[in-house]
Amino acid sequence: MSIQKKRQIKVDTNQFYVLSPILPYIDIIFRSINIHKKDYSKTTTLIHKFQEDPRMVEVVHKCGDASAKVPYLIEAGETKESILKTLRGIADPHVEYLNRLPEKIQTTIHLLLSINILPRGCEELGIPALLEIDRIQREMIGTLRGLMEDRPLAKAFHENNRTALQMLDRDWPRIREEKTCRFSTVLLPELAQTQYKPTFDKEGWLKYIHETCVIVDSPDAKILRPFIPAVLQDPYPASEPIPVMGSADWLIVNVGKIGRHLTRALLGIIKERLETEQIPLEKDNYELINQRALETLHNYVEKMP
């Protein structure tokens, strides 16, 4: 698609949204590692290896798709019903896999996905559970990306969202200056792209990382909405039964939570260690995986220049 054609997309960049989404699970990783202010930059450098703009998911959520997975499947001839059937077919093997896991790890994964909280007494299963969630998400998205390749409407939706964010980034310095001059009390982010602001305690130890970004409405929001099944809609329809925890519909909506770049990056250095030592992600290895994860995170912060 040419640059000229991209700029024909109708996007009002003056109508924007400043978001500060919560980073789920990052606190679980930070419990395993103490990061001092002087070492903070080592964590954020990991983020830049991901090329996909993390705001893309927020744009889809703004369209009303709580799962952020429907756009991969839209195409002429598809319906809400056919898309939901495909998504359930992709999720079912992972639901069956989770059902075969020991009860303690099942409960840990279920609560992490449902309310972002570790069950009491399951702290040592936190990182292994996140690795399981990460694996499921990667496999599901990998399947969806393969299906998207044969769907021109899905590919165009994705590309148009990317172009809309690029237009926002281009206009943001002007927008920010105009808003600041007009409303002196308005504090807008310096950049529209995703930014990370750390919070440290009095001794300089990292307590949390706040994420901020700016998005615009998808130029193709009206195209997407008729394809979103009721069970995946946000806000959730009052007339629709809530998906049962552990069901395919529940997994489709919730498994994307680990998609934040920082969370994925920190888990990534753990996965590299496990792959090097040929330790498979299996239930019998969870204790060893947790031990290797703690060692890897500590070594990363202490040894990286």
N, C-alpha and C positions, 0 to 999 in steps of 0.2 A: 504494500500500500504506500503510495507516494506521500511526501510531506504535505503537498498541496491538498491532497484528498483528506488527510488527517485533520487539517485546519478547517475543513468544512463542517466538522462535527459541531453541533450547537451545544455550547457549554457556557453558562454564565458563571464565570469564576468569582464574581462578587458575591454569589450565594454559596458560602462555604460552611464547613462544620469543623470546629476544633475539638478533637477527641483526646481523651486521656484514658485509654483502655487499661484495665488491670492486667498485669502480667501473671497469668495463672501458673502456679508450680515453681516460679523462680525462687520463692521463699524456701521450698523444700531443698533445692540445690544449695542455697546459701547457708542452710543449717549445717551443711557438710564441709563448708570452707569459709575461712575468715579472710576477707579481702580488705586490705588497708587502702586508704586514699591514694597513696603513692603507686599502688599496683592496679588501680581501677581501670586505667586505659587498656590493660591487657585483656580485660573481658570484652570491651566494646570492639576491639580490633577483629574479634571473631565474627562479628555480625556482617562484615563487608564481603564475606565470601559468598553470600546469598545474593543472586542477581534480581530475583523477583521482588517488586515493590511490596512491602508488607501492608500498604494501604489498600491494595487490591481487594483483600478480604473484607475490609471495612466498607468499601463501596458496595460490595454485594450484599452485605448485611443490611446496609441502608436501603437497599431495594426491597427488603422484606424476606430474604432467604436466610433463615437462622443457621442452616447447615453450610452455606457457601459452596455447595456442591452441584446445585441445579444448573448453573451456567455451563458446566461441562457437557451437558446433554441436550440443550435446546436445539431444535431443528424443525423444519417444516415436517408435519406429520406426527410429531411427538405431542403427547398430552400430559397433563398432571399425573394421570394414572400410569402411563407407560414409563414416565421418568421415575416415579416412585418404585415401580416394579424393578427397574434396572438397578436403582440404588439399593434396594433390599437384597437383590441377588448378589451385589458386590459385598454387602455387609454381612450376609448370613454366614459365610465360612469363618469370619472373625468372631461372630457371636458364638458359634459352635466351639471355636478354640478357647474362648474365655470360659465357657461353661465346663471345659475339661480341666481347668486350672484348680489348684487347691482353694478351699473356701477363703482362706485368709488373704491370698493375693487377689481373688475375685472381689472381695469386699473392698480392698484397697483401691483397685482400679475403678470400681463402681462409684465409690465416694469421691475419688479424685475427678472423675468425669462429671459427676452430678453437682457437687458443691465445692470442688477444689480443695478438699480437706483430707488429710491423712487420718485414718482411724487410730484411736489411741492404742498404743502397743504395737503398731505396725511401722514404726519409723524406719526400721532397717529394710523395709520393702518399698520405701518411697521411690528411690532411683530405679530399681528394677521394674517397678510398675510404670514409671514414666517411659522407660525404654520400650516396654511392651506397647504402651499407647502410641509412642512415636512410630514403632514398626507398623502397627495397624494403619495409622494415618498415612504413612508413606506408601504402603501397598495399595490402599484405596485410591489415593490421589493418582498414583501411577497408572492404575487401571482406567480411571476417568480421563486422564490426559490422552491415553491411547484411543479412547472412544471419541474424544473431541477432534482428533485429527481428521475424521471423516464428516465433520459437521461444520459447514461454512458459517452458519449462524452463530454457533458457539464460539468459533475462532474470532469472528468479527466482534462479538460482544466483549470478549477479553481484550482485543486490541483497542477497541474504542474506549474502554475504561482506562487503559494505559495512556492513551493519547489525552484523555481528559485530565488526568493527573499531571501530565507533562505541561499542559496548558496552564494549569493552576500554578505549577512551580515557576513557569515563565512570568506569570503575572503577579506572583506573591509579593515581591519587593514593593511594587506600586501599591497593591492593596493594603499591605501592612502600613505603609507610610501614610496613605490617605486616612485609614481608620484611626491611626494614632494621632494624626493632626486634628481630626474631627472630634474624637473622644479621648481626651488626654489620659483618662484613667484606664483605658483599654490596653491590656498587655497581651499582645499576640505573639506566638512563637516566631523566632527569628527566621526559621525556614518552615516551609510547608511539609517537607519530608519528615519521616519519623525521626524523632530526637529522643535521647535518653538523658534523664537528669538524676544523678545519684543523691541519696540521702545518707549522711554519715553521722555516727554518734560523736560524743565529745572527744573520744580517744582517736577518732579518725577511721573507725571501722565501718564498712559498708553495711547499711541496714536494709536498704531497698533501692530499686531503680524504677523511676517513673517514666512512662512512655507517653509522648505527645505527638500528634500528627494532625494534618489538616486534609480534608477530603472535599470533593464536590459530588453532586448527584451523578449517577451513571447516565450518560446520554441515551442509553437504551433501556432504562428502568422499565418503561411501559412495555417493552418487548418481553422482558424476563417475567414480570409478575404473573401473567396468565399461565405460566408453566410451573409455578411453585405449588406443590401439593399442600393441602391444609395442614398436615402434620409437621411440615417443615417451615411454616410461616412464622414471622415475627412482626407484630405481636401475635401470640398464639390465639386462635379462634376459641371463643368461650364455649362453643358447641362441640368442640373436638375433644375426645378423651385423651388424657395425658398419656404418652407412651410409657410403657412399663420399663423400669430400670433393667438394663441388660438386654432389651429387645433390639431388633435391627433398627427401628425408627429412632430409638433413643441413641444408639451408637452413631447413626448417620449425623444427627444434630450435634452431638457433644464431642466427638473424637477430634475435631479440628482445633480444640483449645490449645494444643501443644505446638501450633504452627508459628508462634512468635519466634522471630529470628534469634533472639538472645537465648531463649530456652533451648532451641534446636542446636545452637552453636555449642553451648556447654555440654549438652548430651552428646554432641558429635565427637568431642575429644575423648569422652568415655568410650564411645563405640569403637574409635580407632584403637584404643588400648585393648579392648576385648578381641577385636579382629586380629591384632598382632599376636596375641597370646592364644588365639583360636579357642576362645571361651564362648560357646553358643549361648544365645538367650533362651535358656530353658529353666524350668522350675527347680530342677535339682542344683542349679548353679547360682541361684539368687543370692545366697550368702556370700559366695566368692565374688559375684558381680558387684555387690555393694562395697565389699572391701577394696576391690580394684578401682571402683569409682571414686572413693574417698582419696585413695593414693594418687590417682590421676589428677584430680582437681587441685590437691595440695601441691603436687609437683609442677603443675602448669603455672600456678601463681608464683611459686618460689624460684623456679629456674628460668622462666621466660624473661629475657632482658627488657 
